[in-house]
Amino acid sequence: MSAVELLDKVKILPARERQRFLMAILAMEEGTPRRSRGRVKTVKWPDVEARAKRILGERVLPNLVLLEREESVS
């Protein structure tokens, strides 16, 4: 039975029965235990800038994309 068919059948019910049906659904929702995520791990991201400085020192590499654009425009 699809959700649309179920809604059509619920609409046909008298107001009191519809209320009981909705309360039963809410009770089921409250009764389900929530999954605990347990221990949340924090991610330690590498320091890319410090690594580049360690490898390259104070040198600055040219931006090859900008150089290519300048050459294509000229």
PyMOL Python script that loads the backbone (N, CA, C, O; Angstrom):
from pymol import cmd

cmd.read_pdbstr("""\
ATOM      1  N   MET A   1       0.855  -1.169   0.000  1.00  0.00           N
ATOM      2  CA  MET A   1       0.000   0.000   0.000  1.00  0.00           C
ATOM      3  C   MET A   1       0.902   1.233   0.000  1.00  0.00           C
ATOM      4  O   MET A   1       1.826   1.339   0.807  1.00  0.00           O
ATOM      5  N   SER A   2       0.629   2.140  -0.895  1.00  0.00           N
ATOM      6  CA  SER A   2       1.448   3.337  -0.987  1.00  0.00           C
ATOM      7  C   SER A   2       0.991   4.356   0.059  1.00  0.00           C
ATOM      8  O   SER A   2      -0.068   4.208   0.668  1.00  0.00           O
ATOM      9  N   ALA A   3       1.794   5.371   0.252  1.00  0.00           N
ATOM     10  CA  ALA A   3       1.478   6.415   1.220  1.00  0.00           C
ATOM     11  C   ALA A   3       0.236   7.188   0.791  1.00  0.00           C
ATOM     12  O   ALA A   3      -0.560   7.601   1.635  1.00  0.00           O
ATOM     13  N   VAL A   4       0.067   7.383  -0.497  1.00  0.00           N
ATOM     14  CA  VAL A   4      -1.109   8.108  -1.012  1.00  0.00           C
ATOM     15  C   VAL A   4      -2.378   7.326  -0.720  1.00  0.00           C
ATOM     16  O   VAL A   4      -3.383   7.900  -0.301  1.00  0.00           O
ATOM     17  N   GLU A   5      -2.337   6.019  -0.941  1.00  0.00           N
ATOM     18  CA  GLU A   5      -3.506   5.188  -0.644  1.00  0.00           C
ATOM     19  C   GLU A   5      -3.820   5.205   0.843  1.00  0.00           C
ATOM     20  O   GLU A   5      -4.984   5.263   1.239  1.00  0.00           O
ATOM     21  N   LEU A   6      -2.784   5.155   1.658  1.00  0.00           N
ATOM     22  CA  LEU A   6      -2.975   5.196   3.105  1.00  0.00           C
ATOM     23  C   LEU A   6      -3.604   6.521   3.531  1.00  0.00           C
ATOM     24  O   LEU A   6      -4.513   6.539   4.362  1.00  0.00           O
ATOM     25  N   LEU A   7      -3.128   7.622   2.970  1.00  0.00           N
ATOM     26  CA  LEU A   7      -3.708   8.929   3.308  1.00  0.00           C
ATOM     27  C   LEU A   7      -5.171   9.013   2.891  1.00  0.00           C
ATOM     28  O   LEU A   7      -5.992   9.582   3.610  1.00  0.00           O
ATOM     29  N   ASP A   8      -5.498   8.447   1.732  1.00  0.00           N
ATOM     30  CA  ASP A   8      -6.899   8.443   1.301  1.00  0.00           C
ATOM     31  C   ASP A   8      -7.772   7.676   2.289  1.00  0.00           C
ATOM     32  O   ASP A   8      -8.883   8.107   2.597  1.00  0.00           O
ATOM     33  N   LYS A   9      -7.281   6.544   2.787  1.00  0.00           N
ATOM     34  CA  LYS A   9      -8.056   5.755   3.741  1.00  0.00           C
ATOM     35  C   LYS A   9      -8.176   6.471   5.083  1.00  0.00           C
ATOM     36  O   LYS A   9      -9.203   6.369   5.754  1.00  0.00           O
ATOM     37  N   VAL A  10      -7.120   7.199   5.475  1.00  0.00           N
ATOM     38  CA  VAL A  10      -7.164   7.933   6.744  1.00  0.00           C
ATOM     39  C   VAL A  10      -8.139   9.092   6.648  1.00  0.00           C
ATOM     40  O   VAL A  10      -8.813   9.408   7.628  1.00  0.00           O
ATOM     41  N   LYS A  11      -8.229   9.728   5.499  1.00  0.00           N
ATOM     42  CA  LYS A  11      -9.161  10.843   5.306  1.00  0.00           C
ATOM     43  C   LYS A  11     -10.610  10.379   5.461  1.00  0.00           C
ATOM     44  O   LYS A  11     -11.464  11.144   5.909  1.00  0.00           O
ATOM     45  N   ILE A  12     -10.885   9.132   5.093  1.00  0.00           N
ATOM     46  CA  ILE A  12     -12.251   8.594   5.174  1.00  0.00           C
ATOM     47  C   ILE A  12     -12.669   8.346   6.623  1.00  0.00           C
ATOM     48  O   ILE A  12     -13.857   8.394   6.946  1.00  0.00           O
ATOM     49  N   LEU A  13     -11.691   8.080   7.498  1.00  0.00           N
ATOM     50  CA  LEU A  13     -12.006   7.766   8.889  1.00  0.00           C
ATOM     51  C   LEU A  13     -12.711   8.929   9.585  1.00  0.00           C
ATOM     52  O   LEU A  13     -12.497  10.088   9.230  1.00  0.00           O
ATOM     53  N   PRO A  14     -13.559   8.618  10.585  1.00  0.00           N
ATOM     54  CA  PRO A  14     -14.145   9.684  11.390  1.00  0.00           C
ATOM     55  C   PRO A  14     -13.047  10.428  12.156  1.00  0.00           C
ATOM     56  O   PRO A  14     -11.951   9.900  12.344  1.00  0.00           O
ATOM     57  N   ALA A  15     -13.337  11.625  12.587  1.00  0.00           N
ATOM     58  CA  ALA A  15     -12.340  12.488  13.226  1.00  0.00           C
ATOM     59  C   ALA A  15     -11.703  11.809  14.436  1.00  0.00           C
ATOM     60  O   ALA A  15     -10.491  11.903  14.635  1.00  0.00           O
ATOM     61  N   ARG A  16     -12.513  11.129  15.242  1.00  0.00           N
ATOM     62  CA  ARG A  16     -11.989  10.491  16.450  1.00  0.00           C
ATOM     63  C   ARG A  16     -11.002   9.370  16.096  1.00  0.00           C
ATOM     64  O   ARG A  16      -9.945   9.253  16.715  1.00  0.00           O
ATOM     65  N   GLU A  17     -11.351   8.554  15.105  1.00  0.00           N
ATOM     66  CA  GLU A  17     -10.475   7.470  14.674  1.00  0.00           C
ATOM     67  C   GLU A  17      -9.190   8.029  14.042  1.00  0.00           C
ATOM     68  O   GLU A  17      -8.102   7.491  14.248  1.00  0.00           O
ATOM     69  N   ARG A  18      -9.333   9.106  13.277  1.00  0.00           N
ATOM     70  CA  ARG A  18      -8.171   9.737  12.668  1.00  0.00           C
ATOM     71  C   ARG A  18      -7.214  10.247  13.744  1.00  0.00           C
ATOM     72  O   ARG A  18      -5.996  10.118  13.619  1.00  0.00           O
ATOM     73  N   GLN A  19      -7.787  10.832  14.809  1.00  0.00           N
ATOM     74  CA  GLN A  19      -6.969  11.338  15.920  1.00  0.00           C
ATOM     75  C   GLN A  19      -6.230  10.183  16.604  1.00  0.00           C
ATOM     76  O   GLN A  19      -5.045  10.305  16.914  1.00  0.00           O
ATOM     77  N   ARG A  20      -6.919   9.070  16.840  1.00  0.00           N
ATOM     78  CA  ARG A  20      -6.287   7.910  17.471  1.00  0.00           C
ATOM     79  C   ARG A  20      -5.163   7.365  16.586  1.00  0.00           C
ATOM     80  O   ARG A  20      -4.107   6.977  17.086  1.00  0.00           O
ATOM     81  N   PHE A  21      -5.394   7.338  15.275  1.00  0.00           N
ATOM     82  CA  PHE A  21      -4.386   6.864  14.334  1.00  0.00           C
ATOM     83  C   PHE A  21      -3.132   7.737  14.394  1.00  0.00           C
ATOM     84  O   PHE A  21      -2.012   7.228  14.447  1.00  0.00           O
ATOM     85  N   LEU A  22      -3.330   9.043  14.385  1.00  0.00           N
ATOM     86  CA  LEU A  22      -2.193   9.962  14.432  1.00  0.00           C
ATOM     87  C   LEU A  22      -1.451   9.864  15.761  1.00  0.00           C
ATOM     88  O   LEU A  22      -0.222   9.938  15.791  1.00  0.00           O
ATOM     89  N   MET A  23      -2.178   9.699  16.850  1.00  0.00           N
ATOM     90  CA  MET A  23      -1.538   9.556  18.158  1.00  0.00           C
ATOM     91  C   MET A  23      -0.723   8.260  18.215  1.00  0.00           C
ATOM     92  O   MET A  23       0.343   8.223  18.830  1.00  0.00           O
ATOM     93  N   ALA A  24      -1.220   7.205  17.580  1.00  0.00           N
ATOM     94  CA  ALA A  24      -0.480   5.942  17.553  1.00  0.00           C
ATOM     95  C   ALA A  24       0.816   6.096  16.750  1.00  0.00           C
ATOM     96  O   ALA A  24       1.848   5.542  17.126  1.00  0.00           O
ATOM     97  N   ILE A  25       0.763   6.840  15.656  1.00  0.00           N
ATOM     98  CA  ILE A  25       1.973   7.087  14.864  1.00  0.00           C
ATOM     99  C   ILE A  25       2.975   7.893  15.672  1.00  0.00           C
ATOM    100  O   ILE A  25       4.166   7.583  15.675  1.00  0.00           O
ATOM    101  N   LEU A  26       2.502   8.925  16.356  1.00  0.00           N
ATOM    102  CA  LEU A  26       3.405   9.736  17.174  1.00  0.00           C
ATOM    103  C   LEU A  26       4.009   8.921  18.309  1.00  0.00           C
ATOM    104  O   LEU A  26       5.178   9.103  18.649  1.00  0.00           O
ATOM    105  N   ALA A  27       3.231   8.033  18.891  1.00  0.00           N
ATOM    106  CA  ALA A  27       3.748   7.196  19.972  1.00  0.00           C
ATOM    107  C   ALA A  27       4.834   6.257  19.447  1.00  0.00           C
ATOM    108  O   ALA A  27       5.830   6.013  20.128  1.00  0.00           O
ATOM    109  N   MET A  28       4.642   5.735  18.241  1.00  0.00           N
ATOM    110  CA  MET A  28       5.671   4.880  17.646  1.00  0.00           C
ATOM    111  C   MET A  28       6.950   5.675  17.425  1.00  0.00           C
ATOM    112  O   MET A  28       8.048   5.171  17.661  1.00  0.00           O
ATOM    113  N   GLU A  29       6.809   6.915  16.975  1.00  0.00           N
ATOM    114  CA  GLU A  29       7.969   7.752  16.695  1.00  0.00           C
ATOM    115  C   GLU A  29       8.737   8.072  17.977  1.00  0.00           C
ATOM    116  O   GLU A  29       9.968   8.076  17.977  1.00  0.00           O
ATOM    117  N   GLU A  30       8.016   8.340  19.067  1.00  0.00           N
ATOM    118  CA  GLU A  30       8.657   8.655  20.333  1.00  0.00           C
ATOM    119  C   GLU A  30       9.292   7.415  20.952  1.00  0.00           C
ATOM    120  O   GLU A  30      10.283   7.518  21.675  1.00  0.00           O
ATOM    121  N   GLY A  31       8.730   6.254  20.675  1.00  0.00           N
ATOM    122  CA  GLY A  31       9.211   5.030  21.277  1.00  0.00           C
ATOM    123  C   GLY A  31      10.480   4.499  20.641  1.00  0.00           C
ATOM    124  O   GLY A  31      11.159   3.659  21.232  1.00  0.00           O
ATOM    125  N   THR A  32      10.816   4.969  19.449  1.00  0.00           N
ATOM    126  CA  THR A  32      12.021   4.469  18.800  1.00  0.00           C
ATOM    127  C   THR A  32      13.246   5.090  19.457  1.00  0.00           C
ATOM    128  O   THR A  32      13.350   6.311  19.574  1.00  0.00           O
ATOM    129  N   PRO A  33      14.159   4.249  19.878  1.00  0.00           N
ATOM    130  CA  PRO A  33      15.377   4.797  20.503  1.00  0.00           C
ATOM    131  C   PRO A  33      16.251   5.456  19.456  1.00  0.00           C
ATOM    132  O   PRO A  33      16.406   4.954  18.343  1.00  0.00           O
ATOM    133  N   ARG A  34      16.809   6.571  19.827  1.00  0.00           N
ATOM    134  CA  ARG A  34      17.710   7.275  18.916  1.00  0.00           C
ATOM    135  C   ARG A  34      19.071   6.600  18.947  1.00  0.00           C
ATOM    136  O   ARG A  34      19.554   6.180  19.998  1.00  0.00           O
ATOM    137  N   ARG A  35      19.662   6.509  17.800  1.00  0.00           N
ATOM    138  CA  ARG A  35      20.995   5.921  17.740  1.00  0.00           C
ATOM    139  C   ARG A  35      21.995   6.934  18.267  1.00  0.00           C
ATOM    140  O   ARG A  35      22.024   8.089  17.844  1.00  0.00           O
ATOM    141  N   SER A  36      22.806   6.475  19.193  1.00  0.00           N
ATOM    142  CA  SER A  36      23.844   7.370  19.682  1.00  0.00           C
ATOM    143  C   SER A  36      25.023   7.297  18.734  1.00  0.00           C
ATOM    144  O   SER A  36      25.351   6.233  18.209  1.00  0.00           O
ATOM    145  N   ARG A  37      25.629   8.388  18.530  1.00  0.00           N
ATOM    146  CA  ARG A  37      26.759   8.423  17.618  1.00  0.00           C
ATOM    147  C   ARG A  37      28.023   7.925  18.291  1.00  0.00           C
ATOM    148  O   ARG A  37      29.063   7.771  17.650  1.00  0.00           O
ATOM    149  N   GLY A  38      27.927   7.680  19.566  1.00  0.00           N
ATOM    150  CA  GLY A  38      29.110   7.213  20.263  1.00  0.00           C
ATOM    151  C   GLY A  38      30.121   8.338  20.391  1.00  0.00           C
ATOM    152  O   GLY A  38      29.766   9.507  20.540  1.00  0.00           O
ATOM    153  N   ARG A  39      31.362   7.964  20.330  1.00  0.00           N
ATOM    154  CA  ARG A  39      32.423   8.951  20.448  1.00  0.00           C
ATOM    155  C   ARG A  39      32.626   9.634  19.101  1.00  0.00           C
ATOM    156  O   ARG A  39      32.834   8.965  18.089  1.00  0.00           O
ATOM    157  N   VAL A  40      32.569  10.932  19.088  1.00  0.00           N
ATOM    158  CA  VAL A  40      32.747  11.689  17.856  1.00  0.00           C
ATOM    159  C   VAL A  40      34.233  11.958  17.669  1.00  0.00           C
ATOM    160  O   VAL A  40      34.891  12.522  18.543  1.00  0.00           O
ATOM    161  N   LYS A  41      34.743  11.552  16.533  1.00  0.00           N
ATOM    162  CA  LYS A  41      36.161  11.754  16.246  1.00  0.00           C
ATOM    163  C   LYS A  41      36.360  13.132  15.633  1.00  0.00           C
ATOM    164  O   LYS A  41      35.595  13.555  14.767  1.00  0.00           O
ATOM    165  N   THR A  42      37.383  13.819  16.087  1.00  0.00           N
ATOM    166  CA  THR A  42      37.740  15.076  15.461  1.00  0.00           C
ATOM    167  C   THR A  42      38.838  14.801  14.448  1.00  0.00           C
ATOM    168  O   THR A  42      39.754  14.019  14.700  1.00  0.00           O
ATOM    169  N   VAL A  43      38.735  15.437  13.327  1.00  0.00           N
ATOM    170  CA  VAL A  43      39.686  15.225  12.249  1.00  0.00           C
ATOM    171  C   VAL A  43      40.783  16.268  12.366  1.00  0.00           C
ATOM    172  O   VAL A  43      40.510  17.462  12.486  1.00  0.00           O
ATOM    173  N   LYS A  44      42.023  15.808  12.330  1.00  0.00           N
ATOM    174  CA  LYS A  44      43.154  16.715  12.370  1.00  0.00           C
ATOM    175  C   LYS A  44      43.631  16.896  10.938  1.00  0.00           C
ATOM    176  O   LYS A  44      44.240  15.998  10.356  1.00  0.00           O
ATOM    177  N   TRP A  45      43.349  18.063  10.378  1.00  0.00           N
ATOM    178  CA  TRP A  45      43.721  18.352   9.008  1.00  0.00           C
ATOM    179  C   TRP A  45      45.180  18.780   8.947  1.00  0.00           C
ATOM    180  O   TRP A  45      45.655  19.472   9.848  1.00  0.00           O
ATOM    181  N   PRO A  46      45.893  18.384   7.909  1.00  0.00           N
ATOM    182  CA  PRO A  46      47.293  18.771   7.791  1.00  0.00           C
ATOM    183  C   PRO A  46      47.412  20.259   7.472  1.00  0.00           C
ATOM    184  O   PRO A  46      46.534  20.841   6.835  1.00  0.00           O
ATOM    185  N   ASP A  47      48.495  20.857   7.917  1.00  0.00           N
ATOM    186  CA  ASP A  47      48.751  22.267   7.643  1.00  0.00           C
ATOM    187  C   ASP A  47      49.502  22.351   6.318  1.00  0.00           C
ATOM    188  O   ASP A  47      50.724  22.213   6.270  1.00  0.00           O
ATOM    189  N   VAL A  48      48.751  22.579   5.250  1.00  0.00           N
ATOM    190  CA  VAL A  48      49.309  22.572   3.905  1.00  0.00           C
ATOM    191  C   VAL A  48      50.284  23.727   3.726  1.00  0.00           C
ATOM    192  O   VAL A  48      51.334  23.574   3.102  1.00  0.00           O
ATOM    193  N   GLU A  49      49.937  24.864   4.269  1.00  0.00           N
ATOM    194  CA  GLU A  49      50.791  26.033   4.118  1.00  0.00           C
ATOM    195  C   GLU A  49      52.146  25.811   4.796  1.00  0.00           C
ATOM    196  O   GLU A  49      53.181  26.162   4.231  1.00  0.00           O
ATOM    197  N   ALA A  50      52.150  25.238   5.989  1.00  0.00           N
ATOM    198  CA  ALA A  50      53.403  24.984   6.706  1.00  0.00           C
ATOM    199  C   ALA A  50      54.236  23.948   5.955  1.00  0.00           C
ATOM    200  O   ALA A  50      55.460  24.065   5.898  1.00  0.00           O
ATOM    201  N   ARG A  51      53.588  22.936   5.380  1.00  0.00           N
ATOM    202  CA  ARG A  51      54.323  21.917   4.624  1.00  0.00           C
ATOM    203  C   ARG A  51      54.964  22.520   3.384  1.00  0.00           C
ATOM    204  O   ARG A  51      56.116  22.222   3.069  1.00  0.00           O
ATOM    205  N   ALA A  52      54.216  23.370   2.678  1.00  0.00           N
ATOM    206  CA  ALA A  52      54.765  24.014   1.486  1.00  0.00           C
ATOM    207  C   ALA A  52      55.945  24.904   1.856  1.00  0.00           C
ATOM    208  O   ALA A  52      56.940  24.954   1.133  1.00  0.00           O
ATOM    209  N   LYS A  53      55.836  25.602   2.974  1.00  0.00           N
ATOM    210  CA  LYS A  53      56.924  26.472   3.409  1.00  0.00           C
ATOM    211  C   LYS A  53      58.161  25.641   3.770  1.00  0.00           C
ATOM    212  O   LYS A  53      59.291  26.052   3.507  1.00  0.00           O
ATOM    213  N   ARG A  54      57.935  24.476   4.371  1.00  0.00           N
ATOM    214  CA  ARG A  54      59.034  23.591   4.722  1.00  0.00           C
ATOM    215  C   ARG A  54      59.738  23.081   3.468  1.00  0.00           C
ATOM    216  O   ARG A  54      60.963  22.963   3.450  1.00  0.00           O
ATOM    217  N   ILE A  55      58.972  22.780   2.423  1.00  0.00           N
ATOM    218  CA  ILE A  55      59.532  22.230   1.197  1.00  0.00           C
ATOM    219  C   ILE A  55      60.169  23.320   0.335  1.00  0.00           C
ATOM    220  O   ILE A  55      61.298  23.165  -0.131  1.00  0.00           O
ATOM    221  N   LEU A  56      59.447  24.420   0.125  1.00  0.00           N
ATOM    222  CA  LEU A  56      59.891  25.441  -0.817  1.00  0.00           C
ATOM    223  C   LEU A  56      60.662  26.577  -0.171  1.00  0.00           C
ATOM    224  O   LEU A  56      61.351  27.322  -0.868  1.00  0.00           O
ATOM    225  N   GLY A  57      60.568  26.726   1.114  1.00  0.00           N
ATOM    226  CA  GLY A  57      61.214  27.853   1.775  1.00  0.00           C
ATOM    227  C   GLY A  57      60.429  29.122   1.499  1.00  0.00           C
ATOM    228  O   GLY A  57      59.199  29.112   1.541  1.00  0.00           O
ATOM    229  N   GLU A  58      61.128  30.214   1.218  1.00  0.00           N
ATOM    230  CA  GLU A  58      60.461  31.499   0.970  1.00  0.00           C
ATOM    231  C   GLU A  58      60.169  31.737  -0.509  1.00  0.00           C
ATOM    232  O   GLU A  58      59.647  32.791  -0.871  1.00  0.00           O
ATOM    233  N   ARG A  59      60.500  30.761  -1.375  1.00  0.00           N
ATOM    234  CA  ARG A  59      60.255  30.936  -2.808  1.00  0.00           C
ATOM    235  C   ARG A  59      58.766  31.020  -3.087  1.00  0.00           C
ATOM    236  O   ARG A  59      57.956  30.370  -2.426  1.00  0.00           O
ATOM    237  N   VAL A  60      58.421  31.829  -4.072  1.00  0.00           N
ATOM    238  CA  VAL A  60      57.035  31.949  -4.508  1.00  0.00           C
ATOM    239  C   VAL A  60      56.961  31.440  -5.933  1.00  0.00           C
ATOM    240  O   VAL A  60      57.668  31.933  -6.813  1.00  0.00           O
ATOM    241  N   LEU A  61      56.113  30.461  -6.161  1.00  0.00           N
ATOM    242  CA  LEU A  61      55.975  29.902  -7.505  1.00  0.00           C
ATOM    243  C   LEU A  61      55.015  30.763  -8.317  1.00  0.00           C
ATOM    244  O   LEU A  61      54.047  31.293  -7.772  1.00  0.00           O
ATOM    245  N   PRO A  62      55.273  30.906  -9.610  1.00  0.00           N
ATOM    246  CA  PRO A  62      54.382  31.711 -10.447  1.00  0.00           C
ATOM    247  C   PRO A  62      53.046  30.984 -10.650  1.00  0.00           C
ATOM    248  O   PRO A  62      52.982  29.754 -10.640  1.00  0.00           O
ATOM    249  N   ASN A  63      52.000  31.764 -10.832  1.00  0.00           N
ATOM    250  CA  ASN A  63      50.690  31.208 -11.109  1.00  0.00           C
ATOM    251  C   ASN A  63      50.629  30.895 -12.598  1.00  0.00           C
ATOM    252  O   ASN A  63      50.454  31.793 -13.421  1.00  0.00           O
ATOM    253  N   LEU A  64      50.772  29.622 -12.937  1.00  0.00           N
ATOM    254  CA  LEU A  64      50.862  29.221 -14.332  1.00  0.00           C
ATOM    255  C   LEU A  64      49.579  29.463 -15.103  1.00  0.00           C
ATOM    256  O   LEU A  64      49.620  29.690 -16.312  1.00  0.00           O
ATOM    257  N   VAL A  65      48.457  29.419 -14.435  1.00  0.00           N
ATOM    258  CA  VAL A  65      47.178  29.656 -15.104  1.00  0.00           C
ATOM    259  C   VAL A  65      47.104  31.101 -15.563  1.00  0.00           C
ATOM    260  O   VAL A  65      46.707  31.370 -16.696  1.00  0.00           O
ATOM    261  N   LEU A  66      47.482  32.039 -14.693  1.00  0.00           N
ATOM    262  CA  LEU A  66      47.447  33.449 -15.074  1.00  0.00           C
ATOM    263  C   LEU A  66      48.439  33.744 -16.193  1.00  0.00           C
ATOM    264  O   LEU A  66      48.142  34.517 -17.104  1.00  0.00           O
ATOM    265  N   LEU A  67      49.612  33.130 -16.127  1.00  0.00           N
ATOM    266  CA  LEU A  67      50.593  33.335 -17.193  1.00  0.00           C
ATOM    267  C   LEU A  67      50.066  32.831 -18.530  1.00  0.00           C
ATOM    268  O   LEU A  67      50.262  33.480 -19.558  1.00  0.00           O
ATOM    269  N   GLU A  68      49.402  31.689 -18.526  1.00  0.00           N
ATOM    270  CA  GLU A  68      48.828  31.130 -19.754  1.00  0.00           C
ATOM    271  C   GLU A  68      47.745  32.050 -20.306  1.00  0.00           C
ATOM    272  O   GLU A  68      47.668  32.244 -21.519  1.00  0.00           O
ATOM    273  N   ARG A  69      46.915  32.613 -19.450  1.00  0.00           N
ATOM    274  CA  ARG A  69      45.856  33.528 -19.891  1.00  0.00           C
ATOM    275  C   ARG A  69      46.455  34.784 -20.509  1.00  0.00           C
ATOM    276  O   ARG A  69      45.967  35.267 -21.531  1.00  0.00           O
ATOM    277  N   GLU A  70      47.514  35.317 -19.896  1.00  0.00           N
ATOM    278  CA  GLU A  70      48.151  36.513 -20.437  1.00  0.00           C
ATOM    279  C   GLU A  70      48.738  36.233 -21.814  1.00  0.00           C
ATOM    280  O   GLU A  70      48.665  37.082 -22.703  1.00  0.00           O
ATOM    281  N   GLU A  71      49.315  35.059 -21.996  1.00  0.00           N
ATOM    282  CA  GLU A  71      49.893  34.721 -23.276  1.00  0.00           C
ATOM    283  C   GLU A  71      48.837  34.534 -24.341  1.00  0.00           C
ATOM    284  O   GLU A  71      49.059  34.892 -25.498  1.00  0.00           O
ATOM    285  N   SER A  72      47.670  33.970 -23.971  1.00  0.00           N
ATOM    286  CA  SER A  72      46.618  33.719 -24.955  1.00  0.00           C
ATOM    287  C   SER A  72      45.934  35.017 -25.375  1.00  0.00           C
ATOM    288  O   SER A  72      45.446  35.109 -26.501  1.00  0.00           O
ATOM    289  N   VAL A  73      45.887  36.019 -24.506  1.00  0.00           N
ATOM    290  CA  VAL A  73      45.245  37.291 -24.812  1.00  0.00           C
ATOM    291  C   VAL A  73      46.161  38.111 -25.727  1.00  0.00           C
ATOM    292  O   VAL A  73      45.681  38.786 -26.638  1.00  0.00           O
ATOM    293  N   SER A  74      47.437  38.057 -25.495  1.00  0.00           N
ATOM    294  CA  SER A  74      48.392  38.882 -26.265  1.00  0.00           C
ATOM    295  C   SER A  74      48.536  38.432 -27.675  1.00  0.00           C
ATOM    296  O   SER A  74      49.299  39.026 -28.437  1.00  0.00           O
TER     297      SER A  74
END
""", "prot")
cmd.dss("prot")
cmd.show_as("cartoon", "prot")
cmd.util.cbc("prot")
cmd.orient("prot")
